[in-house]
Amino acid sequence: MKILNYTLVSLLAVSLLSCKKDGKTTETGKDSVIAKKDSAVVPEIYKEYYGIYTGDFAGKEMISSEDGEQYEDFVNKKISLKINRITKDSVYGQSIVNGNQRPFRGIFNESMKSFVLDEPGNDKTDGRFEIKLSGDSITGKWNAFNKTAVKSPLKTIKLSKKEFVYNPNFMLDQDSDLVDWSNPKDFVEKYTDEETGKTESYKTSKNRMASEAIFKLNASKQKLTEKELKNLRKLDLEIIKNSVFARHGYSFKKETYRYFFEQTDWYIPVSNNVDKELSPMEKDNVALLNRFIKYAEDKYDSFGR
């Protein structure tokens, strides 16, 4: 009798364990079905509007003059909006400006051909795009969520649809301005009066200037040598190096580099990290340029603007 009871208990235990195991499996299966349902591909629509729209991002900012006075003026920057996906309920994409790449999500009104797109809001530079499509152009405005955290909380937008293409032949235009206007440096100069012979000192502001070398050396097409680089100015080396990144669509944080490449019609900022896109030769050239940049000197001069 005891043996029978022990057998019944054992069978019951096995049964319970089996039920628990089966129950767990069933629950997992249920979760799996729900996951598949949740991750079901939502149909995409209006694919003809996908792509990169790039152009002017302008707003009023307070500017400091050379004598330290503040005044308000329009500052125009270059922005790219990448529309990656449109569904019935949502629009997904990214904004790229000043080296800052932010995702956005919003809605599309087909009858108005308009978008309302919100950046996440957890960065002080985030805001809302209210824009309208007209053919391959986009116009509208951007409003910062935090009005006090940015220099220009309201900006106007005027963009054109462009296809980004990497081309190792891209170079700065021959008529490009070679002056770095973003980083003036103060120097003390001496002046001697011819009549009195008296020498006086005065302070003057000068800017870095690149040389014609930036139109000749292409770090995306040729293996650079130390001989070619050893006598170049620091700004020359920086431009030759950053031309590599510009060709791959890198969005520069530094105003100096943005200024040089925004003078071209080929530069389209599409990412804040293009390191993986560089060819082995480009990587070697960048490493060599960095070595020379570390010890190079700049050429400064006075300019009117």
Secondary structure as GFF3:
##gff-version 3
##sequence-region A 1 305
A	DSSP	alpha_helix	2	38	.	.	.	ID=ss1
A	DSSP	three_ten_helix	47	49	.	.	.	ID=ss2
A	DSSP	beta_strand	51	64	.	.	.	ID=ss3
A	DSSP	beta_strand	70	86	.	.	.	ID=ss4
A	DSSP	beta_strand	91	97	.	.	.	ID=ss5
A	DSSP	beta_strand	100	109	.	.	.	ID=ss6
A	DSSP	beta_strand	114	118	.	.	.	ID=ss7
A	DSSP	beta_strand	127	134	.	.	.	ID=ss8
A	DSSP	beta_strand	137	144	.	.	.	ID=ss9
A	DSSP	beta_strand	154	162	.	.	.	ID=ss10
A	DSSP	beta_strand	179	192	.	.	.	ID=ss11
A	DSSP	beta_strand	199	209	.	.	.	ID=ss12
A	DSSP	three_ten_helix	212	215	.	.	.	ID=ss13
A	DSSP	alpha_helix	226	229	.	.	.	ID=ss14
A	DSSP	alpha_helix	234	247	.	.	.	ID=ss15
A	DSSP	alpha_helix	255	261	.	.	.	ID=ss16
A	DSSP	three_ten_helix	275	277	.	.	.	ID=ss17
A	DSSP	alpha_helix	280	295	.	.	.	ID=ss18
A	DSSP	beta_strand	300	301	.	.	.	ID=ss19
###
